Amino acid sequence: MQKRFLLSILGLLLCIGLPAQILEPVKWKVSLQGEGQEREIVFHALIEKGWHLYATDIPSGGPIPTSFSFDELSNVSLKGEVTATQRPHEEYSSLFDMKLGWYNDKIDFKQALSLENPDDFKITGYITYQACNDVTCLPPTKYEFSFGEKKAEEAKTPDLTPIKFNRKPTTSLTEQEGWQPVVDEIRAMDGDGITHSNSLWFIFLSGFVGGLLALLTPCVWPMIPLTVSFFLKKQQSRRKAIGEAILYGLSIIVIYVGVGLLITLLFGASALNDLATNAIFNILFFALLVLFAISFFGAFEITLPASWSNKLDRKADTATGILAIFFMAFTLVLVSFSCTGPIIGTLLVEAASWGGKLAPAVGMGGFAIALAIPFALFAMFPSLMKQLPKSGGWLNMVKVVLGFLELALSLKFLSVADLAYGWHILDRETFLVLWIIIFALLGFYLLGKISFAHDSPVKHVSVPRLFLAIASLSFSVYMIPGLWGAPLKAISAFAPPLYTQDFNLYDQEVHAAFHDYNRGLAYARKHNKPVLIDFSGYGCVNCRKMEATVWTDPIVKKMLEEKYVLITLMVDDKEKLRTPITVEENGKSIKLTTVGEKWSFLQRYKFGANAQPYYVIINGEGEPLVAPYGYNESIPRFIRFLHKGLKEFNK
């Protein structure tokens, strides 16, 4: 297993530098054979190694079967059905939970026909098919063919390029049915579930907790006496000292929030969201966190050049007034970076994946406030420092614990890239096994059973260490049932979704009926049902929380599966569109090249939003029925949202 995993990682890294290309694993050659009135059409499929083409009789609920359609038959009559020249290979598919038939290498299909007038006839039609391998499936594809006296030359050398299903739309993307903007209608509605502000509060609290953790690191803790020493040198009135201490805390906050705002201004909310699911970025961030974890374990020290902090320290000593305080705050930020860097980086990436413009700044604000309050207090009241524990072995313990946490968190970023690009190297069971081992080792470390080079000898286990060890080991045991499909709601935001797990005994998950907006909308019109659009993302933490805690409720599950047409649109899906789409947005012409970009544009253009999760109830014409719903784990509120949508639809 380990060798297979390492080979997968190596293959993945080798493929990163390869240019993107449209896969065409099935090549078709269609020919009209025979003479006189009795003829036959031979459909010859050449299939690349490792891929397969599904048979014509796939059961309902499975993949797209190979089918043959005839649009125009002039002076031609078909004799029987299209038949294959050999039996398909049959095998049970765990992906679709059924026995399926498919063809490998090559296959011929034949259609017998009779020509009423061999000198004047016309045949046009198309083949619909889907190609899959052991890792992924391509979207349904359509291959057109035509024969006739005027088409004789074309029949000899048919175009072998597959074309996208419904390739020839009569209108542009934004003029298609159901794509018209409804932003004004949504703003006029009273919402019960939009909780973007709650999302920002969650990001703020996450940043605040990150700031408290950073305070305990060996890079930040020793800065407290330096801060006190700096303010004691000034020898000024108590009132002025308190004012400057507050100014010092505000300077720390301004620096960190400024970094968050600068990142948002440089990249923009949408670009940050794209970056958060970019394969290369996530792999680099995964590698960076692993590097920091190894450093925290004591293998080596990551420090910034001493000249940087020394120059700032001298500036703080020589400058006066507000400038000196600002330089002191900047010195703290710079010196502590080697410990706060991974915490800040993780916070920014997670905030970016929420899609809000203010999210990075809000997260940095929470981090900075948690970090600034203690420093400001010690600057105001230096006597408080006497009550603090001295630096020692406990600080190294904190550093090692952070190393384990960084190692566990790094897998989240590798998982995001794995899901967005469909590599399947870190499916749910693999992810859980690694987390179980990491947190079990953390528990043994806290009990003193494992030690690193810079650790002090553990003569006895303190009460805090014992309780932390119990929590860590209990968490490892809690995750074990997940290997058999237990939902593990506590970590649903971090672990890959259940559908990536091969062996799964849990059957309460809700799966969307459609992942294509146009197809889902057409189905809803045909069956006269309301539509629930789920704008989601592979890197969306709160989307997984909603699916694990709200959608699995029996009432919610039944309503989603029976009363609604559920369409899930992944805005970070990296699958390439077969033909790029050019659209106008905010007076600019932009090109959509991936499926995720298309759905992200739909969310922005039609609904005026770009945060996930984002749930919209519409009718078959694409008109909103109730105000959209955002992240809110209240099951009664979500049920009320669904009932309200049904009530409006039935009107």
Secondary structure, DSSP 4 states (H G I P E B T S, - for coil): -HHHHHHHHHHHHHHHTSPP-----EEEEEEEE-SSSEEEEEEEEEE-TT-EEE-S-PPTTSSPPPEEEEEEEESEEEEEEEEESSPPEEEEETTTTEEEEEE-SEEEEEEEEEES-TTS-EEEEEEEE-EE-SS-BPPPEEEEEEEEGGGHHHHHS-----EETT---SS-GGGSTT-S--HHHHHTSPPSB--HHHHHHHHHHHHHHHHHHHHTSTTTTTHHHHHHHHHHTT---HHHHHHHHHHHHHHHHHHHHHHHHHHHHHH-HHHHHHHHT-HHHHHHHHHHHHHHHHHHTTS------HHHHHHHHHHHHH--HHHHHHHHHHHHHHHTHHHHHHHHHHHHHHHHTT--SSHHHHHHHHHHHHHHHHHHHHHH-GGGGGGSPPSSHHHHHHHHHHHHHHHHHHHHHHHHHHHHHT--SS-HHHHHHHHHHHHHHHHHHHTTSS--TTPPP-SS--HHHHHHHHHHHHHHHHHGGGGGT---GGGTTTSPPGGG-SS---------SBS-HHHHHHHHHHHT--EEEEEE-TT-HHHHHHHHHTTTSHHHHHHHHHTSEEEEEETT--PEEEEEEEEEETTEEEEEEEHHHHHHHHHHHHHS---SSEEEEE-TTS-B-S--B-S---HHHHHHHHHHHHHHHH-
